[in-house]
Amino acid sequence: MADRYLRFAGTAPGRFLTRGLGLPQPAALHRWSAERPALEGPLLHLTAGKAGFDLADVPARTGLEVRTEAARPAAVLLDATGVADVDALAEVHAALHPVVGSVAASGRVVVLGTPPDPADHHRAAAQQALEGFVRSLGKEIGRGRTVTLVRVTGTASAAALESTLRFLLSPKSAYVSGQVIEVGGGEVTAPEDWSRPLAGRTALVTGAARGIGEAVAATLARDGATVVCLDVPSAGAELTAVAERLGGSALALDITAADAGARIADALPGGLDVLVHNAGITRDRRLVNMPAERWSPVLDVNLASVLRTTDALLDAGALRRGGRIVATASIAGLAGNAGQTNYAAAKAGVAGLVRSLAPRALAEHGITVNAVAPGFVETRMTAAVPLLIREAGRRMNSLGQGGLPVDVAETTAYFAHPASGAVNGQVLRVCGQSLLGA
Ligand SMILES: NC(=O)c1ccc[n+]([C@@H]2O[C@H](COP(=O)([O-])OP(=O)(O)OC[C@H]3O[C@@H](n4cnc5c(N)ncnc54)[C@H](O)[C@@H]3O)[C@@H](O)[C@H]2O)c1
């Protein structure tokens, strides 16, 4: 279901009319393509507060030209890790106030901070202030520009930050805005070739016959992975077509089967590096009208099967060291949504699973566990939503438009990256900064 409003608002008469009527003016986002793989313009690197984080040559390694002054930057990286009290917040204002208006369309503002310090409430207040700042700037900056806060923990190194900065300072993060990402310690493996970081790795994607799962499989394949596409047997023809197109293999299997984990392990005797739990269903109804038949399958597909297959694959040692588990949650699970008590419970459960398992999986298996929480994404699932609710879903976010499956896929690929070993236990919204639970 094409977003006709977005297309119209991008034309000259559309711009004139939407501006005149005070309607949302969504910008055409610059997403990654082989022809336009990078942001276009320099990276302005600024510091607020006393000492900054030693980023070494990481900003330059993003491929952008790093400057301390630029008339029209494609991105601004503000190191605010040294902001230790309220007075220093004035330096955040002083750094960004003069330049924020000049950031190019579809540009980025990335602020580096630290997690609030439980031992220093002045520092904690100043660092927490950055979150409110970033979320507000994201709402007002417009023109397809995004704003993100990256919190660097005490154990993080410059190398630990590289995959996150490369992702955020690229068109791959076009629909990620107003979010906070934490980067900690953890094993980081720089790939030989940053354009094919998953070369030699095997990835399994559930629900890969269409929609977001298909895009995830395609993006992981673009990044060099051998993909195994899993979906229900009834999606067989679509599934085979996707797998063939991506040079991968198809596994027709209902993920809710009790032995799904064992069957995946059998199908992958060589082991697995990336496990993407993407399969999902909705059966919406308000709780008062929701029979158990609409509750149970949603909990089973979206949560119970994720727990079962994760446990089975970890127990079988099927996930190799350095592996990645990425689950698809939803902003409905974080914010709640009328008519979705079943779905939101399941997706909130996914976030709980991720946060609990992540530290143990990293310590015991060297595996990271993260989740992507999409907002409104243009797929068959949302095409089935009634028109008015669909329009509200599209417009009620800072970018004024729905996301595309590829936006969720790029974030999944970022988590799956071998250099993302220090990104763990995160639930990252890919929602254009949706107003739902923002
Ligand atoms: N589209 C959105 O706006 C949106 C928003 C938030 C979260 N999500 C989540 O993203 C994921 C993908 O959603 P989508 O929009 O691409 O949906 P979709 O309905 O287009 O695709 C889901 C796929 O999962 C498969 N699937 C369903 N049950 C399965 C099972 N038991 N075993 C194996 N495969 C199964 C389906 O056959 C289908 O191919 C889901 O987890 C969904 O909850 C989507």
The ligand as a Gaussian input file, in Angstrom:
#p B3LYP/6-31G(d) Opt

LIG

0 1
 N        5.173000      -4.226000      10.019000
 C        5.262000      -3.534000      11.131000
 O        4.889000      -2.358000      11.192000
 C        5.862000      -4.152000      12.373000
 C        5.994000      -3.324000      13.493000
 C        6.552000      -3.841000      14.640000
 C        6.999000      -5.142000      14.674000
 N        6.848000      -5.944000      13.577000
 C        7.336000      -7.315000      13.680000
 O        8.242000      -7.576000      12.628000
 C        8.166000      -8.967000      12.282000
 C        7.901000      -9.108000      10.790000
 O        6.672000      -8.462000      10.512000
 P        6.123000      -8.196000       9.032000
 O        5.441000      -6.893000       9.069000
 O        7.189000      -8.448000       8.048000
 O        4.996000      -9.316000       8.978000
 P        4.500000     -10.240000       7.772000
 O        3.189000     -10.762000       8.224000
 O        4.588000      -9.533000       6.476000
 O        5.595000     -11.416000       7.788000
 C        5.713000     -12.290000       8.869000
 C        6.280000     -13.599000       8.372000
 O        6.370000     -14.487000       9.497000
 C        5.918000     -15.747000       9.068000
 N        5.429000     -16.557000      10.178000
 C        4.294000     -16.347000      10.905000
 N        4.136000     -17.342000      11.783000
 C        5.166000     -18.181000      11.614000
 C        5.524000     -19.411000      12.211000
 N        4.762000     -19.962000      13.164000
 N        6.646000     -20.032000      11.808000
 C        7.406000     -19.491000      10.819000
 N        7.101000     -18.347000      10.209000
 C        5.994000     -17.690000      10.600000
 C        4.794000     -15.430000       8.089000
 O        4.481000     -16.542000       7.265000
 C        5.370000     -14.264000       7.345000
 O        6.124000     -14.666000       6.214000
 C        7.102000      -9.566000      13.176000
 O        7.707000     -10.125000      14.312000
 C        6.263000      -8.362000      13.561000
 O        5.585000      -8.582000      14.751000
 C        6.290000      -5.456000      12.427000

